Amino acid sequence: MRIAYQYRLKPTKYQAAKIDNWLSMLCAQYNYLLSDRFNWYEQNRCFINACPLVCHLPDLRNNPDYYSQKKTLPNLKKTHPWYKDIHSQVLQDVVKRVKLAFDRFIKGDSNGKRSGRPRFKKPHRYRTFTYPQMKEGCLEVNLVNLPKLGKIKVILHRPIPDGFKIKTASITKRCDGYYLVLSLEDKTVPKVKPDINPDAIVGIDVGLKEFLTTSEGETINIPQYYRKSQKRLKVIQKRVSRRKKGSNNRLKAIKQLGKQHKQVADKRKDFHFKTANYLLSKYDVVAHETLNIKGLAKSRLAKSVLDAGWASFLTILTSKAENAGLLAVPVSAQNTSQNCSNCGKKVPKKLHVRWHDCPYCGCSLDRDHNAAINIRNRAAGQSVLKAQRLLRDARIGWEAYADPLGSA
């Protein structure tokens, strides 16, 4: 199992200046490696039989892949000696980031979906660097030992679980300070608990009137953190626009605006985590719709959809369920609001109609409650089969985890 813990860093002035200097140099190296990829792409993407009859054919060059670009790093430290201050693995991670960004543009991800053309990073847009490997004992009581940065004070607001090993460490600069993100791994913990109850299933229907409605009829109000802070954001945004570009006062106003946006995002994220924990504490299986949230974010409901943060919530719910050994089951969203949860007949209704009245069986209940029941019914069959299959595979793992030395 792989989880990530985030902690607040308290570096000294010297350490903070060194981190900022690293980010600046890593940003320049990222842009250089990306431009090298683009130069190769522009020279080699056109076939010879597709060129005009009279043209200049440049000499074909080898593809600057991950390994060839990583071999240029020793020479970089000779021509630019100041790069010797950066840890070698941190520099190698920049090459990996360039590879991932360019591969998503050329080949696509695991599903074959391609991303847009990677953009060159501005200094204020490059905010994170990563140590791909960390030594054991790097984290002490309230200090973390990072190579070539030294021991930095860290606020350990929660301990690392027993048996988990620190795999990577990332330093992120944000508007309100520096953060440490630790990636932890424990291969002995299986994915699903052996005592999971597939019958303890609930369906949830996310919405804009209520954040979600369960198949039991329970509703959770939508907080609307962004809309409540719009007045304050408008004042700060005006303050930014009235400052002279490049001035210190404008930079201060931009920092203040960033803190306000981060406050809204942190409140929303905290609400999502608490809601996910509440659902998983009551039910073993949570069913939800597979929504086209990107498409909804381009509609006239964009501000409300983004303020609710459905994508973030469903991601958190799935991750928390996996870490707890429970199930989060996605189902098709087709006609969940139109079909009657009692008789299954289709009862067409427009979006502004918030109550479901079935003329066939007389079922009458809230539209979102009806949709949540349909979601639960769709997930009931596949969740039981999935749980039984995962239980069979995980039973041996849990026995070994609970008694690693065996019954003897």
N, C-alpha and C positions, 0 to 999 in steps of 0.2 A: 504494500500500500504506500502511496506517495502523497504527502501533504505539504503545505507551505505555511510557515509561521512568519509573521511580520512584527518587527520590533523597532522602537524609536532609538536612533543613534544620537549621542551627545559628543561630537568631536570637538577638539580644541580648535582654536583659530588657525593654527598651523596645519592641522589635519584637514580642516574644511577647505583651506586654500589648496592643499595638495589634491584633494578629491576633485575640486573644480578644475584644476590644471589637467588632471587625468582625463576628465570628461571632454575638455576642449581638444586635447591631442587625439583622443579616440574618435571624436567626431570628424576631425580632419582625415584620419586614416580610413574611416568608414566611407567617406565621400570619395577618397582617392581609389579605393578598391572597387567601389560601385562604378565609378567612371571608367575604370579599366575593363570591367565587364561590358559596359555599354559600348565602348570602342570596338571590342571584339564582335559584339552583336551586330553593330551597324556594318562592319566590314564583311561579315560572313553569312548574314541571313538571306542574301539574295543568291539564287542559283545562277550558274553561268548561262544556261539556256534561256534565262529570263531577262538577261541584260540586252541593251541595244547593240546594234552591230558595231558601232564605233564608240568605244568607251574605254576607260582606264580600269584595268582589273588589278586591284592591290594584291600584294602577296598575302596569301592566307596565313594566319597565325594560329598557334595552338590556343585551345580554349582555356582561359584563366580560371580553372576550377579551384576547388577548396584547397587541394594539396599544393598546387603550384603557387597560389597566392600565399599560403602559409610559409613556403620556402623563401619568400622575399623578406620575411620579418628580420632574420639576422642581418641582411644587408641594410635594412631600414635603420637599425640601431647603429650601423657604421656611418651612414650618410647623415643621420639625424641623431646625434648622441643623446639628446634629451629624452628620447624614447626609452633609454635604458632604465629610467626611473620607474617605468610601468612594469608590472609583473608579466612574465612571458605568457602565461595562460590567459590573462585578461586580454592581451593583444590577439591571441589565437581565437578567443571567443568573438572578437569583432569580425574576423574572417568568416566564422560560422554564421553570424547574423546576416552578412552580405549574401552568403550562399543561400540561406533560407528565403530571403526577400527576392532574390533573382530567380530562384527555382519556382516560387509561387507565381512569378510573372511569366515564365517561359513554359513550365510543365504543368503547373497547378498543384493543388494539395492532394491528399490521399483519395479524395472523391473526384478528382479531375477538374475542380473548379479553380480557374485562374484568377489571380488578383491583378490590380492595376499596375502600371509602371512604377517601380520604386522611386521615391523622391529623395533628393539629397537633403541631408539633415542640417538644419540651422543649429547654431550652438545651444540655443535655449530649448531645442527640441530633442537633443540627445542628453538623456538624464539618468541612464542606468548603465552600469558595467557589472560583469559577473565573474566570479571565481569558479571555474568548472569543477575543481576538486578542493576539498577542505580536509585538513588533518584532524585526527581525533584529539579531543581536548582543546580545540580552538576556542570554545566558549567556556568562560569561567563564571564566577559569581555574578559580576556585573560588567565584565569586559569581554570583548571579542578580539582575538588576535588575527589580524589580516596581513598577509605577506606584503612587505614594503610600505604598509600604512601604519603598522604598529598596533598597539592595544588601544581600542576605542571604547569609550563608555557606552553601554547599551542598557536600556530599561527592559528587563525581563519581566514583563507583566504576567507571563504564564510559563511554567516550566516545560521543557521538552519531554514528551512521553518516554517512559523506559523502553529500551530496546530499539529506539529509532536512531538512525545514523544520519548525520549531516552530509548531504551529497554536494550541494552547491550553495553559494552565498552571493547575493546580489545587493549592490549599494544603489539606492535611488535617491535622487535629489528632487524635492518637491517644494512648493511655495512656502511651506511652514517648517522646513528642515530636512534632515536626512533620515532614511529608513534602511533597515537591514531585513532582507527577505531570505529565510533559510528554507531550502528544500530538504525534507526529511523522508526517509524510506525505511520500511520494515517489511521484508518479504514473508515473514512468518504469519502475518495476519491475513486470513482468507477474506474473500469479498462479501460473503453472505453468512449471517449467523445461522447456526443449526436449529435454533428454536423459533425461527420466524413463522408468523401465523399469516398465511396467504388470505385468510378470511377477514383479517383486520385491514380492509382496503377502503379507501376513500377517494372520491373524484373531486377535483377542484376546477372551477371555471373562473379564470381571471377576467377582470373587466375594468371599466372606467367609473362606473357608478359606485361599486364596491371593489376593493382590490381583488378579493376572491370570495367565492361562495362554494362551500363544500356540499357534498351530496347528502350530508346530514342536516342541511338547512342553516348551518352556521356561517356568518359573514364576518369579514375583517374589513374595517374601513380603510379607505385609501388616504394616505397622509398628505399628498400633494406638496412636497417640500419645496419644489422649484416655484410653483405658483405663489406660495406664501412668501417667498423671498424675492419675488420679482421687483417689488418696490425698492428694496435695498440695492439690488443688483443694478437697477436703472440709475440710481444716484451715483454709484461708483463708476459705472460705464460712462456717464457724462463727464465725470471727473477725469477719466482717462482720455477721452476725446478732446478735452479742452486744454490738456497739457501739450507742451511743445515736444515734438518727436525728438528722441535722443536725449532728453533732459533727465536729470535725476528725479525730479518730481513726477514725471511720467512713469518712470520705473517703479517708484513707490506706489503709485496708483495701480499699476498693473499687478504688483505683488498683492495689494489689498484686494483687488478683484479676484485673483486666483485663490486667495484664502477663503473668500466668500463662496466661490463655486465649490471648493473642496469641502467646506462645511455642509453644503447641501448634499453633495455626493456621499459624504460619510454618514449623514443621517439616513439617507435612503439605503445604504448598504447595511447599516445596523438594523434597520427595520426588516430587510430581507432575511438576514441571518436569524433574527428572533422569530420571524414567522415560520421559516423552514424548521427551526428547532421545535417550535410548538406543534407543528403537524407531525413530525417524525417521533415526537414523544407520545403521541396518542395513537398513531397508526403505523403498521409495518409496511404497507404498500400505499403509495400515493400516485394516483393517475392524473395526468394533465394532457392538454392538447398540444399538438405540434403546430405552432402558429407561424405564419410568415410575417415575423415582426419587422423585418426590413421593409417589406412592402407597406405595412401599416404605418411605419415611420415616415413614409413619403405622402401620406394622405392628409386630409384636412384635420385628422385627429393626431397629427404628429407630436405636437407639444404634450398632449395628455398621455400618449403612449410612452414617450421617452421619459416623462416625469414619473410614470408608474414603474418603469424599469423591469418589464416582464422578462426580457432576455436574461438580465442579470439574476433575477430571482430564480428562474428555472435552472440556470447553471449552478447556482448555490444549492438549490434543493437537490439536484442530481448528485453533486459532489458530497453534500452532507449525508445523503442516503447511502452512498457507496462507502463512506468512511464509517458509518454506523452499522454496516452490514444489512441494510434494508434496501427496499426497491423503490425506484421512481420510474413509472411506466408511461411512456408517451403513446398517445393514440391519435387517430385521425380526427381532425376538427370538422369534417364535412357533416353538415346538417345536425350538429349536436344541439343547436338552439331551435331548430325547426321540427325535429322528430319528437313525438310524445314519448315520455319516459315510461308511461304506463302501458299503452297499447302498441306503440311503435309506428303509428301512422304519422305521415308528414302533415304538419300544420303550418303553412307559410305565414310569416309575419315580418314586418319591416323592423328596422333597427330601433325606432322610437317606441315600439310596442314592448313594454317591459313585463307583461304578464302573459302567461301561457294558459289558454283555455282550449281544451280539446273538444271539438263537437262530436267526436266518435264515442269516447268513453267518459266524458265529463271531468277529466282530470284538470284541476285548476291550481296552479302554483306559480311562484316567481319564475321568470324566464331563465335567470342564471341558475337557480336551483334545479330546474328541469334539465339544463345542459350538464350540470355537474353529475346528476344521476345517470345520464346517458354516457358520460365519460367513464364513470365507475363500471357500468354494465359492459362497455366495450373492453375495458382492461381486465375484467374479472377472469375471463377464460385464459388469456395469454399470460397474465401475471401469475396465476396458479401453476401453469405448466413451467414458466420460467423459474419460479421459486423452487419447484420440485427438482428441476434439473440442476440448479445452482446448489441446492442443499445437498444433493447426492455428491456433487463434486467437492463441496467444501467441508463435508463432515469429517473426512480424514484429516484435512488441514487443521480444523479446530481442535481435534483430539491431540494432534501433535503439538499445537500451540499451548494447550492447557497442561499437557503432561509431556514435555520434551524428552524426558528420560525413559518414558514408557512405564508400564505398570510395575515393572520390576524395581 
